[in-house]
Structure formats: structure tokens, C-alpha cells
Amino acid sequence: MADKRDYYEVLGTSKGASEDEIKKAYKKMARKYHPDLNPGDKEAEEKFKEVNEAYEVLSDPNKKARYDQYGHAGVDPNFGAGGAGFDGSFDFGDLGDIFGSFFGGGFGGGRRSNPNAPQRGESIRMSLAISFEEAAFGCEKAVTVDRMEQCDTCHGNGCAPGTTPEVCPDCHGTGSVQVRRQTPMGVFATTSPCGRCGGKGRIIHQPCKDCRGTGAVRKRKTIQATIPAGIDNGQTISIRGQGHAGVNGGPAGDLLITITVRPHELFRREGTSVLCEAPITFAQAVLGAELEIPTIDGKVKYTLPEGTQSGTTFRLKGKGIPSINGRGRGDQYVTVYIETPRNLNKEQKEALKKFAESVGDNNYEERRKFFKKFKK
């Protein structure tokens, strides 16, 4: 293995590269040395194999972890076999997790965590749908969750009242036992969960009847969730300590609520900006008018200047979404479009024709520019 190049060097990336960076580097190098692009080039063919071997290891989280810790030896299936130098006693626990990774945990190296140490409870994830306005200004919502809570009868120790758990005599509370076996290669030490206590480190002779020895019971809980003003679709809020109960006196997990904002019939959102479209009449566009524009705060008045073109956008300052950090508000942008009247009667049509004749093409600047370009 001494002649093998570093896999990160093969892909042209650094050791701390992310999964996406490794994938991107692999694609680049694979294209460079692909046999179809280098016909008859033996060197390119070897490099292509080398690139694929490197990616096969670095794209697998488990193999990558072993490679980062032990180099090529960590991902060589022949490592430690065949060999020489294993006379006498050898405790594979000294090699940490490498043999546990190779053989599915049978060579147990590493230290097992104390099964009776306090452990944080699992978090609960849920989604909550709110309206556009509720997202903009914030709100209070009552949410109901089913969660595991500490048993009130045994106070979490899993034992019937008046009794206590016994420390397992086989593993002495560690939850694991070590077995040494003599082999032609030496003495191998393997670590596995204790069969007597099931890896818990303690034995409950009289389980609590309410929780059946688990120390926790499932309960339904209603919690008040404060939704901050300015929250956007897909964002998640965390309510600390409202998840599942911890184990062995550990803290409870969190309640994680992902927000879904229902679409609004008039408004849409971009960051802290509110966008909407408003129809105006031909007369309003020509002569100007005072419009009533809907906003998330209610209706506001806006003076439309005469000669406004369809598609014009104007801004209502400070009428957008409050910033979620509480620093100011966005604006509202209103795009107007001219609605063409339908079902005109004869008199209206005649009046419109006379108007068109009186105006002529001189008053339609964009129209004149268009046909001028068309003639060219």
C-alpha cells in the first residue's frame, strides 16, 4: 500500500472536502481520464481506475471515516490477515473502532458509553399551516403532540414503588462484557452487549406496572407555540424541552415546528417584500386617479399619475413583511395593468372611434417606435 497515492490527492481536493465537493471533483477527474476520451492511452486508463477507487472510498461515509483515521490500511480488506507478528496476546480494543467497522462490531474495540448515564430525549418534529397574515405579523398557536414523559409512579427508574434496580453482576453496570479467545494469531478480545441485562447495566426485578419498566409513559400534551412575525414558508421554530423525556435523568428533547404558509389570493412574498397586481380602467390610466390599494395592514390610498402605462410598478414603503429579527419592514410593490372593457354598446363604440381618430398615432410613442423598428 506504500505506492498508493492519497485519495484526496487523486481527486484533486483537500481532506476536509464536503460530500458535494468530492462528487464535483470526481466528475471532473473522471471526464478527464475517461477511456472514451483517451482511446489507447494506458496511463489515462490507469488514472481512471485510480479515480474510481478513490471515489468509491470517499463517497461512502463509513469508508471515508476509516480512511481519514487509518489511511489505506483502514479500507484494505486484507489488512491484518495472513500475517506475521501476531504472537502472544493482542487486545484489538486498542485499535478503536476500525475492527468494529470491518466486522460489524464483533471486534469491539472502543469504549462503550455508560448505559446508565443521563441521555437527552429525542426531539419531536411536526408541521403547522398558518395564513399569510399570521406569518407576517406573528401569532400564538396551540399545538398538540404525543410524547414520552417521565413516569410519575417510578420517577423514571422503571422499578415498582419501594424497589430499586440491581447492578448487573456480569457486566458490573457497564452494559458490555469482554471475551478473550485464543487463536493461531494470538488472543483476540471481543466486546459485546451483556446478555444478562441486555446491555442496560442493571436488572429490574419488579418492573413498574404503569410504564412496564421503561421509566416513561406516552401522554398527549397541548403546547402554546409563539410564531414570530416575519417567519417564512419552510422555516422551523424550536421550543426547547418540549420533546420526548430524557433517559436516566437527562434533559428532554425539543419540539421542532416547520411552518407552512398558505397562499394568499392577492399577495405573494419575496423576502420581506409583498407583491400584488391591481387592475385599472383605461380612463384611470389616461387621466390619473386616486386608487384604494389593499395591503396586509388594510386599504391605503394611492394617487395614480395620468398617462400611466400598463405594467407600471409603484412602491408602498413600509407596507411589506416585518423582518424576523425585528429590524424594520419591507415594502409592497403594486403592478397595475389596464383592463380592456367588453360588451360596449353602439354609442360607446362610436365615441371610442371618434376618440381614436382625434388622438391619432402621435400620442402612442411606444407604438410608433415598434412599427419604426418593424420597417427596418
C-alpha positions in Angstrom: 0.0 0.0 0.0 3.0 2.3 0.2 2.9 3.0 -3.5 -0.7 4.2 -3.4 -1.4 7.9 -3.8 -3.5 9.7 -1.3 -7.2 9.5 -2.4 -7.8 13.2 -1.8 -4.7 13.9 -4.0 -6.1 11.6 -6.7 -9.4 13.6 -6.8 -7.5 16.9 -6.5 -9.3 18.0 -3.4 -8.5 18.7 0.3 -9.0 16.3 3.2 -11.8 18.5 4.7 -13.8 18.5 1.4 -17.6 18.2 1.7 -19.6 15.4 0.0 -20.6 17.8 -2.8 -17.0 18.9 -3.3 -15.8 15.3 -3.5 -18.6 14.5 -6.0 -17.8 17.5 -8.1 -14.0 16.7 -8.1 -14.7 13.1 -9.1 -16.8 14.1 -12.1 -14.1 16.5 -13.3 -11.3 13.9 -13.0 -13.5 11.1 -14.4 -14.2 13.1 -17.5 -10.5 14.0 -17.9 -9.3 10.4 -17.8 -12.4 8.6 -19.3 -11.2 5.8 -21.8 -13.7 7.0 -24.4 -12.0 10.4 -24.4 -8.5 8.9 -24.3 -8.6 5.8 -26.6 -5.5 3.7 -26.4 -3.9 5.7 -23.6 -2.9 3.2 -20.9 -1.8 5.9 -18.5 -5.2 7.6 -18.7 -6.9 4.2 -18.2 -4.9 3.5 -15.0 -5.7 7.0 -13.7 -9.4 6.5 -14.5 -9.3 3.3 -12.3 -7.4 5.2 -9.6 -10.1 8.0 -9.6 -12.9 5.5 -9.4 -11.2 3.7 -6.5 -10.7 6.9 -4.6 -14.3 8.0 -5.1 -15.6 4.6 -4.1 -14.0 5.1 -0.7 -14.5 8.9 -0.2 -18.2 8.8 -1.2 -19.0 6.2 1.4 -19.2 7.9 4.9 -18.1 4.8 6.8 -15.2 4.1 4.5 -14.2 7.7 4.4 -14.1 7.8 8.2 -11.9 4.8 8.3 -9.6 6.2 5.6 -9.3 9.5 7.4 -8.3 7.8 10.6 -6.1 4.9 9.3 -5.3 5.7 5.7 -5.2 3.0 3.1 -5.0 0.3 5.9 -8.4 1.3 7.1 -10.1 0.4 3.8 -7.9 -2.6 2.8 -9.9 -5.9 3.4 -6.5 -7.7 3.6 -5.2 -5.6 6.4 -4.2 -7.7 9.5 -4.7 -11.0 7.6 -2.1 -13.5 6.7 0.3 -12.5 9.0 3.3 -12.3 10.8 4.0 -10.7 14.1 0.8 -11.8 16.0 2.4 -14.0 18.5 1.3 -13.8 22.1 -1.6 -11.7 23.4 -3.1 -8.8 21.4 -6.2 -6.8 22.5 -7.9 -5.3 19.5 -9.7 -2.9 21.8 -6.6 -0.7 21.4 -7.4 -0.1 17.7 -10.6 1.7 18.5 -13.4 1.4 16.0 -11.6 0.1 13.0 -12.3 -3.6 13.5 -15.8 -2.8 14.7 -16.3 -1.1 11.3 -14.7 -4.0 9.4 -16.5 -6.9 11.1 -19.9 -5.3 12.1 -18.9 -4.7 15.7 -17.5 -8.2 16.5 -14.1 -6.9 17.5 -15.3 -4.3 19.8 -12.7 -2.1 20.4 -13.6 1.2 21.6 -15.1 2.2 24.9 -18.8 1.7 25.3 -20.7 4.7 26.8 -22.2 4.2 30.2 -25.7 2.9 29.6 -26.9 4.5 32.9 -25.5 8.0 32.1 -28.1 10.7 31.5 -29.2 10.9 27.9 -31.1 13.7 26.1 -34.6 12.8 24.9 -35.4 12.7 21.2 -36.9 15.8 19.5 -40.3 15.8 18.1 -40.9 17.2 14.5 -44.2 18.4 13.2 -45.6 20.9 10.6 -48.0 23.7 11.1 -50.0 25.6 8.5 -50.7 29.3 9.1 -52.1 32.1 7.0 -50.2 34.8 5.1 -51.1 37.4 7.6 -50.2 35.2 10.6 -46.8 34.7 9.1 -46.3 38.4 8.5 -47.4 39.6 12.0 -46.8 36.5 14.2 -49.4 34.6 16.2 -49.9 32.2 19.0 -50.9 28.6 18.1 -52.0 25.7 20.3 -50.3 22.5 19.1 -51.0 19.0 20.4 -48.2 16.4 20.5 -48.0 12.8 21.7 -44.7 12.4 23.6 -43.0 10.2 26.1 -42.9 11.7 29.6 -41.2 10.5 32.8 -43.4 8.0 34.6 -44.9 9.7 37.7 -45.1 6.4 39.6 -41.5 5.3 39.4 -40.0 8.7 38.6 -38.2 7.3 35.6 -36.2 4.4 37.2 -38.6 1.7 35.8 -39.0 -0.1 39.2 -42.1 -0.7 41.2 -42.5 1.6 44.2 -40.3 0.6 47.1 -37.8 -1.3 45.0 -34.5 -0.4 43.3 -32.7 -1.8 40.3 -29.7 -4.2 40.8 -26.4 -3.5 39.2 -25.8 -6.4 36.8 -23.3 -8.8 38.4 -22.0 -9.9 35.0 -21.0 -6.6 33.4 -20.8 -4.6 36.7 -23.1 -1.9 35.3 -21.1 -1.3 32.1 -23.7 -3.0 29.8 -21.0 -4.9 28.0 -18.8 -8.0 28.5 -15.4 -8.9 27.0 -14.5 -12.4 25.9 -10.9 -13.4 25.1 -10.3 -16.2 22.6 -7.1 -18.0 21.8 -6.4 -18.2 18.0 -3.4 -19.1 15.9 -2.8 -15.3 15.5 -2.9 -14.7 19.2 -5.5 -13.8 21.8 -8.4 -11.8 20.4 -10.6 -9.8 22.7 -14.2 -9.2 21.6 -16.7 -6.9 23.3 -20.5 -7.4 23.1 -23.6 -6.3 24.9 -24.2 -8.1 28.2 -26.7 -11.0 27.7 -27.9 -10.9 31.3 -29.0 -7.3 31.4 -29.5 -6.7 27.7 -26.8 -4.0 27.6 -28.6 -1.9 30.2 -26.1 -2.4 33.0 -28.8 -3.0 35.6 -31.6 -5.6 36.3 -35.1 -4.6 37.3 -36.7 -7.5 39.3 -40.0 -5.8 39.9 -41.0 -3.5 36.9 -43.3 -0.5 37.4 -46.8 -1.5 36.3 -47.5 1.9 34.8 -44.5 2.1 32.5 -43.7 -1.6 32.4 -40.1 -0.9 33.4 -39.3 1.7 30.7 -39.4 4.7 33.0 -41.6 6.7 30.6 -45.2 6.8 29.5 -46.9 8.3 26.4 -49.0 11.3 27.0 -50.9 13.9 24.8 -49.9 17.4 25.5 -51.1 20.8 24.2 -48.4 23.4 24.0 -48.7 27.1 23.2 -46.3 27.9 20.3 -45.2 31.5 19.6 -44.8 32.1 15.9 -42.5 35.1 15.3 -43.5 37.9 13.0 -41.9 37.6 9.6 -41.4 33.8 9.5 -41.3 32.4 6.0 -42.6 29.2 4.4 -40.4 26.2 5.3 -38.7 27.8 8.3 -38.6 25.9 11.6 -39.0 27.1 15.1 -37.7 25.2 18.2 -39.4 25.0 21.5 -36.8 23.8 24.0 -37.5 21.0 26.3 -40.9 20.1 24.8 -39.9 16.9 23.1 -39.6 13.3 24.5 -38.4 12.9 28.0 -34.7 12.2 28.6 -33.3 8.9 29.9 -31.7 8.4 33.3 -32.4 12.0 34.3 -31.2 13.5 31.0 -33.0 16.6 29.6 -36.0 16.4 27.4 -35.6 16.9 23.6 -37.1 19.9 21.7 -40.3 20.4 19.8 -39.4 21.4 16.2 -42.2 23.0 14.2 -41.8 23.6 10.5 -44.1 26.3 9.2 -46.2 26.1 6.0 -47.7 29.4 4.9 -50.9 29.1 3.0 -51.0 31.1 -0.3 -52.9 34.4 -0.3 -55.4 35.3 -3.0 -53.9 38.7 -3.6 -50.4 38.8 -2.3 -47.2 36.9 -2.8 -43.9 37.3 -1.0 -40.3 37.7 -1.9 -38.1 38.0 1.2 -39.7 40.9 3.1 -41.4 42.4 0.0 -45.1 41.9 -0.8 -46.1 41.8 -4.4 -49.5 42.3 -5.9 -51.2 43.3 -9.2 -54.1 45.8 -9.4 -56.4 46.3 -12.4 -57.2 49.9 -13.6 -59.5 51.2 -16.2 -58.4 52.8 -19.5 -59.7 56.2 -18.3 -57.8 55.9 -15.0 -54.6 55.2 -16.8 -55.1 58.1 -19.2 -56.5 60.7 -16.7 -54.9 59.5 -13.5 -57.0 58.6 -10.4 -56.9 58.1 -6.7 -56.9 54.3 -6.0 -57.6 52.2 -3.0 -54.9 49.6 -2.7 -55.2 46.6 -0.4 -52.2 45.9 1.9 -51.6 43.5 4.8 -52.4 46.5 7.0 -55.7 47.3 5.3 -56.5 49.6 2.4 -54.4 52.7 1.6 -54.9 55.5 -0.9 -52.5 56.0 -3.8 -52.6 58.8 -6.4 -52.1 57.3 -9.9 -50.5 59.8 -12.2 -52.1 60.4 -15.6 -50.6 58.6 -18.6 -49.7 55.5 -16.5 -48.8 52.6 -18.7 -49.9 49.0 -18.2 -47.3 47.0 -16.3 -46.1 50.0 -14.3 -45.0 49.1 -10.8 -45.1 51.5 -7.8 -43.9 51.1 -4.2 -45.7 51.5 -1.0 -42.9 52.0 1.5 -43.1 50.1 4.8 -46.1 48.0 3.8 -44.2 44.7 3.4 -43.3 41.9 5.8 -41.7 42.7 9.1 -38.1 41.4 9.4 -38.0 38.3 11.5 -35.1 39.9 13.5 -37.4 42.8 14.4 -35.4 45.4 12.4 -37.8 47.2 10.1 -40.2 46.2 7.4 -40.1 45.6 3.7 -42.1 47.4 1.1 -45.1 46.5 -1.0 -44.8 46.6 -4.8 -48.0 47.1 -6.9 -48.1 46.4 -10.6 -51.0 47.9 -12.5 -52.5 46.6 -15.7 -55.2 48.1 -17.9 -58.4 46.0 -18.1 -59.9 46.3 -21.6 -63.7 46.9 -21.4 -66.0 44.3 -23.0 -69.6 44.4 -24.4 -69.6 48.1 -25.4 -72.9 49.3 -26.8 -73.1 51.1 -30.1 -72.8 54.6 -28.7 -69.8 53.7 -26.7 -68.1 52.2 -29.7 -68.8 55.3 -31.8 -67.4 57.5 -29.1 -64.3 55.4 -28.8 -63.8 55.5 -32.6 -64.0 59.3 -32.5 -61.6 59.4 -29.6 -59.1 57.2 -31.5 -59.4 59.4 -34.7 -58.9 62.6 -32.6 -55.8 61.2 -30.9 -54.1 59.6 -33.9 -50.8 57.8 -33.7 -48.8 60.8 -32.5 -49.8 60.1 -28.9 -48.7 56.5 -28.9 -44.9 56.7 -28.6 -44.2 53.0 -28.0 -46.4 52.0 -30.9 -44.6 54.4 -33.2 -41.2 53.0 -32.1 -42.4 49.4 -32.7 -43.5 50.0 -36.2 -40.4 52.1 -37.0 -38.3 49.1 -36.0 -40.5 46.8 -38.0 -40.0 48.8 -41.2 -36.2 48.5 -40.8 
